Amino acid sequence: MLPASIPTVRVTARYLTPDGSPMSGSVEFRPPSLLTHTDADVFVGGPTVARLDGEGRISVLLPATDAPGWNPVDWTYQVTEKLAGLGRIRTYQIALPAARTAVDLADTAPADPNTPHYVAVPGPPGPAGQMGPAGPAGPIRSVNGRTVPDVTLTAADLSAVAAATVGAAGGVAALGPDGKVPLAQLPAIGGAVSSVNGKTGAVSLAAADLGALTQAAGDIRYLGIDAAPVKSVNGQAGAVQLKASDVSAVAAGDALLLTGDQTVNGAKTYATPPSTAANPTTANHLVRRGYVDTVSAAGTWSPASMGFSGWAFDPAASSADSVQYCINGWVYLIGVPLHATTTVKNIVFYVPGYVGGTLGAASLAGLYTSAGAKVGQTATLNTTITATEGKTFVLPLTAQYNAVAGNYWVALLINGPSPTTNGPAFMRGASMGNAPGGSARMPGFFVRHGRLPTTGQTSLPGSFTPSTVIADSNAIWAALS
């Protein structure tokens, strides 16, 4: 970019073929030698090449040839036109005075560049010629009926309200933020009433003028205050507030409700004891005498009589001459019913005798729900059941279990003694031949005495499917406490 102190001239040109097509090529502008500009302290030299664009045009900004400070002074550009399709290259000299800020080569190029010592110098503008014919009309012919070059319209020209008249006296009212005319722009309101219900002068209105009843008509249609038939309520007048005792009733908090929850304080004595046909479902329900008689008949021995929470059967009904030896790896199941919520801490067995060596470490007892889930287990039996005769063994669970009412299985797994007639002999039910009938039941009901189908076990499973339990004749006695 040239320093701002050096004046420049914009040189333009357009080259077309006779049929109006744009020519191609370039135009070169070359000063005579390397120039020095003393004021700007720069050297300027070499050619400047302007290439024709797609319309055959060039436009280039060049230093003026007569600017003060040039050395040499009064120099000219050598213009060389290198245009495609012409038989020769045209060259001529041109001066660009600073007085002309824009020059078109078509206005300054010599007619015969071969003329000796011919230098094209742009001259000053000539006098204005005669006005040519009017050109075609543009797209806008008039604005609001005006055809002058510079149109100025007023609010009246647009049938609009002048901004200066909005909110001013004699103008138009403006709207406030609420969409209403501000009170300050409204005229003062006053004066006498012109008419009342269409009447003027000294107006007197009757009931009919207001669409109302006369006093006499109102007395006929409506009941007067003093004519009300109720004079008092339960002996009270005025703003009456009655209590339950005022109507010989019991307050809601002092009576037993037929539905809903309610807390009753103190002992209650009934002339006729209440009854229900439903069996209890939780430990704190009231029960019928008939239900109690069915679960614990009076005059019979119960598990509680012997210190147990529940047992497989009354031990007095055990076999006098037959005991149960267990097959290694079988998981025996003994059913024990619990009729109330109970905390189970121990599993109990009775061992009438013991044959052979000691038990193996993989001997265990456990507690399962009727759904087959293990909820308790003892320590290994080789440390808790020892060789003895006629002894009740109380085997603590590793963790006590809070059992709800229902049927449970005591599981027994024996490993170690061999053959199967060795080890502890467990008390069993009375024999009917060689197979006690302790598992008699309706189809699909709880199996009182059974075993798991998988043999060779060395540990108790975490759970099992009740439908896989095999009914068995073991009839071993067990209890919970």
C-alpha positions as CSV (number, residue, x, y, z in Angstrom):
1,M,0.0,0.0,0.0
2,L,1.3,3.5,-1.0
3,P,1.9,6.1,1.7
4,A,-1.0,8.5,2.1
5,S,1.2,11.5,1.1
6,I,1.4,10.2,-2.5
7,P,-1.7,11.2,-4.5
8,T,-3.3,8.5,-6.7
9,V,-5.5,8.2,-9.8
10,R,-8.1,5.4,-10.5
11,V,-7.6,4.1,-14.1
12,T,-10.4,2.1,-15.6
13,A,-11.1,0.6,-19.1
14,R,-13.4,-1.9,-20.8
15,Y,-12.4,-3.9,-23.9
16,L,-15.1,-5.6,-26.1
17,T,-15.1,-7.4,-29.4
18,P,-17.2,-6.0,-32.3
19,D,-20.1,-8.3,-31.3
20,G,-20.0,-7.0,-27.7
21,S,-18.3,-10.0,-26.2
22,P,-15.7,-9.2,-23.4
23,M,-12.1,-9.5,-24.5
24,S,-9.4,-11.2,-22.4
25,G,-5.8,-10.3,-21.6
26,S,-4.0,-7.6,-19.5
27,V,-2.9,-4.0,-19.5
28,E,0.6,-3.1,-18.1
29,F,1.5,0.3,-16.6
30,R,5.3,0.8,-16.3
31,P,7.0,4.0,-15.0
32,P,10.3,5.0,-16.9
33,S,12.7,3.8,-14.2
34,L,13.0,3.3,-10.5
35,L,11.4,6.4,-9.0
36,T,12.2,8.1,-5.7
37,H,9.7,10.1,-3.7
38,T,11.6,12.3,-1.3
39,D,8.7,13.3,0.9
40,A,7.5,9.7,1.5
41,D,11.1,8.2,1.5
42,V,10.1,5.3,-0.8
43,F,11.3,3.9,-4.1
44,V,8.6,3.0,-6.7
45,G,9.3,1.0,-9.9
46,G,8.4,-2.0,-12.0
47,P,5.2,-2.7,-13.9
48,T,1.7,-2.9,-12.6
49,V,-0.4,-5.5,-14.5
50,A,-4.2,-5.2,-14.6
51,R,-6.0,-8.3,-15.9
52,L,-9.4,-8.0,-17.7
53,D,-12.2,-9.5,-15.7
54,G,-15.2,-11.5,-17.0
55,E,-16.8,-8.3,-18.4
56,G,-13.6,-7.2,-20.1
57,R,-12.9,-4.5,-17.5
58,I,-9.9,-3.3,-15.6
59,S,-9.6,-1.0,-12.5
60,V,-6.3,0.0,-11.0
61,L,-5.1,2.7,-8.6
62,L,-1.8,4.3,-9.7
63,P,0.4,7.1,-8.3
64,A,-0.1,10.5,-10.0
65,T,2.8,11.4,-12.3
66,D,3.0,15.1,-11.3
67,A,3.0,14.7,-7.6
68,P,5.5,16.9,-5.8
69,G,8.6,15.0,-4.5
70,W,9.2,12.7,-7.5
71,N,12.6,12.2,-8.8
72,P,12.7,12.4,-11.8
73,V,9.9,14.9,-12.3
74,D,7.4,15.1,-15.1
75,W,7.5,11.4,-16.1
76,T,4.9,9.3,-17.8
77,Y,3.6,5.7,-17.8
78,Q,4.2,3.3,-20.7
79,V,0.9,1.5,-21.3
80,T,1.2,-1.9,-23.0
81,E,-2.1,-3.6,-24.0
82,K,-1.7,-7.3,-24.4
83,L,-5.1,-8.4,-25.7
84,A,-6.1,-11.8,-27.0
85,G,-7.1,-11.9,-30.7
86,L,-5.3,-8.8,-31.8
87,G,-2.4,-9.1,-34.3
88,R,-0.1,-6.8,-32.4
89,I,0.6,-5.3,-29.0
90,R,-0.3,-1.7,-28.6
91,T,2.1,0.6,-26.6
92,Y,1.8,4.3,-25.8
93,Q,2.6,6.9,-23.1
94,I,0.2,8.4,-20.7
95,A,0.5,11.1,-17.9
96,L,-1.8,10.9,-14.8
97,P,-2.1,14.4,-13.2
98,A,-3.2,14.5,-9.6
99,A,-6.0,16.9,-10.5
100,R,-7.8,14.0,-12.2
101,T,-8.8,11.4,-9.5
102,A,-10.3,9.0,-12.1
103,V,-9.4,8.4,-15.8
104,D,-10.9,6.0,-18.3
105,L,-8.4,4.9,-21.0
106,A,-11.0,5.2,-23.7
107,D,-11.0,9.0,-23.0
108,T,-7.2,9.4,-23.0
109,A,-5.6,6.8,-25.3
110,P,-4.1,8.3,-28.5
111,A,-5.9,7.5,-31.8
112,D,-2.6,6.7,-33.4
113,P,-0.1,5.5,-30.7
114,N,2.6,5.2,-33.4
115,T,2.8,9.0,-33.7
116,P,6.3,10.1,-32.6
117,H,6.5,11.8,-29.2
118,Y,2.8,11.5,-28.6
119,V,1.9,11.6,-24.8
120,A,-1.7,11.2,-23.7
121,V,-2.5,13.7,-21.0
122,P,-6.0,13.9,-19.5
123,G,-7.3,17.4,-19.9
124,P,-9.9,19.3,-17.8
125,P,-13.6,18.5,-18.2
126,G,-15.1,20.3,-21.2
127,P,-18.3,22.4,-21.2
128,A,-21.6,20.7,-20.5
129,G,-23.4,19.6,-23.7
130,Q,-27.1,19.7,-24.5
131,M,-29.4,17.5,-22.4
132,G,-30.1,14.2,-24.2
133,P,-33.5,12.6,-24.6
134,A,-35.4,11.4,-21.5
135,G,-34.5,7.9,-20.5
136,P,-37.1,5.2,-19.8
137,A,-39.4,5.6,-16.8
138,G,-38.2,3.9,-13.6
139,P,-40.4,1.6,-11.6
140,I,-41.6,4.4,-9.3
141,R,-43.6,7.1,-11.3
142,S,-45.0,9.1,-8.3
143,V,-45.5,9.1,-4.5
144,N,-48.9,10.0,-3.3
145,G,-49.5,11.9,-6.5
146,R,-46.2,13.8,-6.4
147,T,-43.7,13.5,-9.2
148,V,-40.9,16.0,-8.1
149,P,-37.4,14.4,-7.7
150,D,-37.3,14.8,-3.9
151,V,-40.7,14.0,-2.4
152,T,-41.4,15.0,1.2
153,L,-44.7,13.7,2.7
154,T,-46.6,14.9,5.8
155,A,-48.9,13.0,8.1
156,A,-51.9,14.6,6.2
157,D,-50.6,13.1,2.9
158,L,-50.8,9.6,4.5
159,S,-54.2,10.3,6.2
160,A,-52.4,9.9,9.6
161,V,-52.3,11.8,12.8
162,A,-49.3,14.0,13.5
163,A,-47.3,12.8,16.5
164,A,-47.3,16.3,18.0
165,T,-51.1,16.3,18.3
166,V,-51.3,13.0,20.3
167,G,-52.3,13.8,23.9
168,A,-52.3,17.6,23.2
169,A,-55.2,20.0,23.4
170,G,-57.2,20.0,20.2
171,G,-55.5,16.8,19.1
172,V,-56.3,13.1,19.8
173,A,-56.1,11.1,23.0
174,A,-53.3,8.6,23.7
175,L,-53.7,5.2,25.4
176,G,-51.9,4.4,28.6
177,P,-50.1,1.1,29.4
178,D,-53.4,-0.4,30.4
179,G,-55.0,0.3,27.0
180,K,-57.2,3.1,28.4
181,V,-57.2,6.9,28.0
182,P,-55.3,8.5,30.9
183,L,-57.5,10.4,33.3
184,A,-55.4,13.6,32.7
185,Q,-56.7,13.6,29.0
186,L,-60.3,13.2,30.0
187,P,-62.6,16.3,30.5
188,A,-63.9,17.1,33.9
189,I,-67.2,15.4,34.7
190,G,-69.9,17.3,36.5
191,G,-73.4,18.8,36.1
192,A,-76.9,17.7,37.2
193,V,-78.6,14.4,36.4
194,S,-80.5,14.8,33.2
195,S,-83.1,12.1,34.0
196,V,-83.9,9.2,36.2
197,N,-85.5,6.1,34.7
198,G,-86.5,8.2,31.7
199,K,-88.2,10.9,33.9
200,T,-87.1,14.5,34.3
201,G,-87.9,17.3,36.7
202,A,-88.9,16.4,40.3
203,V,-88.8,12.6,39.8
204,S,-90.7,10.2,42.2
205,L,-90.2,6.5,41.6
206,A,-92.7,3.8,42.5
207,A,-92.0,0.1,43.0
208,A,-93.2,-0.6,39.5
209,D,-90.6,1.8,38.1
210,L,-87.9,-0.4,39.6
211,G,-89.5,-3.7,38.8
212,A,-90.1,-4.3,42.5
213,L,-93.0,-5.4,44.8
214,T,-94.9,-3.1,47.0
215,Q,-94.9,-3.6,50.7
216,A,-98.3,-5.2,50.6
217,A,-97.5,-7.5,47.7
218,G,-94.2,-8.5,49.5
219,D,-96.1,-9.4,52.7
220,I,-98.4,-11.6,50.7
221,R,-95.6,-13.4,48.8
222,Y,-93.0,-13.7,51.6
223,L,-93.1,-14.7,55.2
224,G,-92.4,-11.9,57.7
225,I,-89.8,-12.4,60.4
226,D,-92.3,-12.3,63.2
227,A,-94.5,-14.8,61.3
228,A,-92.0,-17.7,61.4
229,P,-93.5,-20.8,63.0
230,V,-90.3,-21.8,65.0
231,K,-90.0,-19.8,68.2
232,S,-87.3,-21.9,70.0
233,V,-85.1,-25.0,69.6
234,N,-85.0,-27.4,72.6
235,G,-86.0,-24.5,74.8
236,Q,-83.3,-22.2,73.3
237,A,-83.9,-19.0,71.3
238,G,-81.6,-16.7,69.3
239,A,-78.4,-18.1,67.7
240,V,-78.9,-21.7,68.9
241,Q,-75.9,-24.1,69.4
242,L,-77.0,-27.6,70.5
243,K,-74.8,-30.3,72.1
244,A,-75.4,-34.1,72.0
245,S,-76.9,-34.0,75.5
246,D,-79.4,-31.3,74.4
247,V,-81.0,-34.0,72.2
248,S,-80.5,-36.9,74.6
249,A,-77.6,-38.2,72.4
250,V,-74.1,-39.5,73.1
251,A,-71.1,-37.6,71.8
252,A,-69.3,-39.3,68.9
253,G,-66.1,-39.8,71.0
254,D,-68.1,-41.5,73.8
255,A,-69.9,-44.1,71.7
256,L,-68.7,-47.3,70.0
257,L,-68.7,-46.9,66.2
258,L,-70.0,-49.5,63.9
259,T,-67.2,-48.9,61.3
260,G,-63.8,-47.4,61.3
261,D,-60.9,-47.4,63.7
262,Q,-61.4,-46.4,67.3
263,T,-59.5,-46.7,70.7
264,V,-61.6,-47.8,73.7
265,N,-60.3,-47.0,77.2
266,G,-61.2,-48.9,80.3
267,A,-62.8,-52.3,80.9
268,K,-66.2,-53.0,79.4
269,T,-68.8,-55.4,80.7
270,Y,-71.3,-56.8,78.2
271,A,-74.6,-58.3,79.2
272,T,-74.3,-60.5,76.1
273,P,-70.7,-61.1,75.1
274,P,-69.9,-60.1,71.5
275,S,-69.4,-62.9,68.9
276,T,-67.9,-63.3,65.5
277,A,-67.9,-66.1,62.9
278,A,-64.4,-65.2,61.6
279,N,-61.2,-66.9,62.9
280,P,-58.4,-64.6,64.2
281,T,-55.7,-63.6,61.7
282,T,-53.2,-61.9,64.1
283,A,-51.9,-62.6,67.6
284,N,-53.9,-59.8,69.3
285,H,-57.3,-60.6,67.9
286,L,-60.2,-61.6,70.1
287,V,-61.2,-65.2,69.5
288,R,-64.4,-67.4,69.8
289,R,-64.6,-70.2,72.4
290,G,-65.2,-72.6,69.6
291,Y,-62.0,-71.7,67.9
292,V,-60.0,-72.1,71.1
293,D,-61.5,-75.5,71.8
294,T,-60.4,-76.7,68.3
295,V,-56.8,-75.7,68.7
296,S,-56.3,-76.7,72.4
297,A,-58.9,-79.0,73.8
298,A,-59.3,-78.8,77.6
299,G,-58.0,-81.8,79.6
300,T,-55.3,-82.8,77.0
301,W,-51.6,-82.4,77.0
302,S,-50.4,-79.5,74.8
303,P,-46.8,-78.5,73.7
304,A,-47.0,-75.6,76.2
305,S,-47.7,-78.1,79.0
306,M,-44.3,-79.6,78.3
307,G,-42.4,-76.3,77.7
308,F,-42.5,-76.4,73.9
309,S,-43.9,-73.9,71.4
310,G,-45.0,-76.7,69.1
311,W,-44.3,-80.4,68.3
312,A,-44.7,-83.0,65.6
313,F,-47.0,-85.1,67.8
314,D,-47.5,-85.9,71.5
315,P,-44.4,-87.9,72.5
316,A,-46.6,-90.2,74.4
317,A,-47.9,-91.5,71.1
318,S,-44.4,-92.6,70.0
319,S,-43.5,-96.2,69.1
320,A,-42.4,-98.3,72.1
321,D,-40.3,-100.7,70.1
322,S,-39.2,-98.9,66.9
323,V,-36.7,-96.1,66.4
324,Q,-35.5,-94.1,63.3
325,Y,-31.9,-94.4,62.1
326,C,-31.1,-92.0,59.3
327,I,-29.6,-92.7,55.9
328,N,-26.4,-90.7,55.2
329,G,-27.0,-87.6,53.0
330,W,-30.8,-87.6,53.2
331,V,-32.6,-84.4,54.3
332,Y,-35.5,-85.6,56.5
333,L,-38.5,-83.1,57.0
334,I,-40.6,-83.2,60.2
335,G,-43.7,-81.0,60.2
336,V,-44.4,-78.8,63.3
337,P,-47.5,-76.5,63.4
338,L,-47.4,-73.2,65.3
339,H,-50.8,-71.7,66.3
340,A,-49.5,-68.3,67.4
341,T,-46.7,-65.9,66.8
342,T,-43.6,-67.4,68.5
343,T,-39.9,-66.6,68.9
344,V,-38.2,-69.9,68.0
345,K,-34.8,-70.3,69.7
346,N,-34.3,-74.1,69.7
347,I,-34.9,-77.3,67.8
348,V,-35.6,-80.4,70.1
349,F,-35.1,-84.1,69.4
350,Y,-35.4,-87.2,71.7
351,V,-32.7,-89.9,71.3
352,P,-33.7,-93.2,72.9
353,G,-30.3,-94.8,72.1
354,Y,-27.0,-94.5,70.2
355,V,-25.2,-97.2,68.3
356,G,-21.7,-97.2,66.8
357,G,-19.2,-94.3,66.3
358,T,-19.8,-90.6,66.5
359,L,-21.5,-88.3,63.9
360,G,-19.6,-86.6,61.1
361,A,-19.3,-82.8,60.9
362,A,-21.7,-82.6,58.0
363,S,-24.7,-83.4,60.3
364,L,-27.1,-80.5,60.8
365,A,-30.7,-79.5,61.8
366,G,-32.6,-76.5,60.4
367,L,-35.9,-74.7,60.3
368,Y,-37.9,-74.1,57.0
369,T,-41.2,-72.2,56.3
370,S,-44.1,-74.0,54.5
371,A,-42.8,-72.2,51.4
372,G,-39.5,-74.0,51.6
373,A,-37.3,-71.0,52.8
374,K,-34.6,-71.8,55.4
375,V,-35.0,-69.4,58.4
376,G,-32.7,-71.1,61.0
377,Q,-30.0,-73.6,61.5
378,T,-28.1,-75.3,64.4
379,A,-24.5,-75.9,64.9
380,T,-23.1,-79.3,63.6
381,L,-24.7,-82.2,65.5
382,N,-21.4,-84.1,66.1
383,T,-20.8,-81.5,68.9
384,T,-24.3,-81.4,70.3
385,I,-25.7,-85.0,70.0
386,T,-23.5,-87.4,71.9
387,A,-23.7,-91.1,72.5
388,T,-26.4,-91.6,75.2
389,E,-29.7,-93.3,75.9
390,G,-33.1,-91.7,76.6
391,K,-32.2,-88.0,76.4
392,T,-33.9,-84.9,75.1
393,F,-31.4,-82.8,73.1
394,V,-32.1,-79.1,72.9
395,L,-30.2,-77.7,69.9
396,P,-30.0,-73.8,69.8
397,L,-30.4,-72.0,66.5
398,T,-27.5,-69.8,65.5
399,A,-30.0,-66.9,65.5
400,Q,-33.5,-66.9,66.9
401,Y,-36.4,-66.6,64.5
402,N,-39.7,-64.7,65.0
403,A,-42.2,-67.1,63.5
404,V,-45.8,-66.2,62.6
405,A,-48.6,-68.8,63.0
406,G,-48.4,-71.5,60.4
407,N,-46.8,-74.9,59.4
408,Y,-43.0,-75.3,59.5
409,W,-40.5,-78.1,58.7
410,V,-37.7,-79.2,60.9
411,A,-34.9,-80.5,58.6
412,L,-32.5,-83.3,59.8
413,L,-29.3,-84.2,57.9
414,I,-27.1,-87.1,59.2
415,N,-23.7,-88.0,57.9
416,G,-20.9,-90.2,59.5
417,P,-22.2,-93.5,61.0
418,S,-22.2,-96.5,58.8
419,P,-24.1,-98.7,58.1
420,T,-27.5,-97.0,58.4
421,T,-28.3,-98.8,61.6
422,N,-25.6,-96.9,63.5
423,G,-25.5,-93.5,65.1
424,P,-28.3,-91.8,67.1
425,A,-31.7,-93.5,67.1
426,F,-34.4,-90.8,67.0
427,M,-37.9,-91.3,68.6
428,R,-40.6,-91.9,66.0
429,G,-44.4,-92.4,65.8
430,A,-46.2,-95.6,66.7
431,S,-45.8,-98.3,64.0
432,M,-48.5,-99.7,61.8
433,G,-46.4,-102.6,60.5
434,N,-43.2,-101.1,59.2
435,A,-44.6,-97.9,57.9
436,P,-46.2,-95.3,60.2
437,G,-49.1,-93.4,58.7
438,G,-48.0,-90.0,59.9
439,S,-48.2,-88.4,56.4
440,A,-51.8,-89.1,55.7
441,R,-53.3,-86.0,54.2
442,M,-55.6,-84.6,51.5
443,P,-54.0,-84.2,48.1
444,G,-52.0,-80.9,47.8
445,F,-51.9,-80.2,51.6
446,F,-48.8,-79.9,53.8
447,V,-46.6,-83.0,54.0
448,R,-46.2,-83.7,57.7
449,H,-43.3,-86.2,57.4
450,G,-41.2,-86.3,54.2
451,R,-37.7,-85.8,52.7
452,L,-36.1,-84.0,49.8
453,P,-35.5,-85.9,46.6
454,T,-31.8,-85.1,46.3
455,T,-29.5,-87.5,48.2
456,G,-25.8,-87.4,49.2
457,Q,-26.2,-83.9,50.8
458,T,-23.5,-82.5,53.1
459,S,-25.3,-79.2,53.9
460,L,-28.8,-77.9,54.2
461,P,-30.1,-76.0,51.1
462,G,-31.1,-72.3,51.4
463,S,-34.5,-73.2,50.0
464,F,-36.5,-75.9,48.2
465,T,-39.8,-76.2,46.2
466,P,-42.5,-77.7,48.5
467,S,-44.1,-79.6,45.6
468,T,-40.8,-81.7,45.3
469,V,-41.1,-83.0,48.9
470,I,-41.5,-86.8,49.0
471,A,-43.8,-88.1,51.6
472,D,-41.9,-90.5,53.9
473,S,-42.6,-93.0,56.7
474,N,-39.9,-91.7,59.0
475,A,-42.4,-90.1,61.5
476,I,-39.5,-88.6,63.5
477,W,-40.5,-86.6,66.6
478,A,-39.2,-83.0,66.8
479,A,-40.3,-79.9,68.7
480,L,-39.6,-76.1,68.8
481,S,-39.0,-74.0,71.8
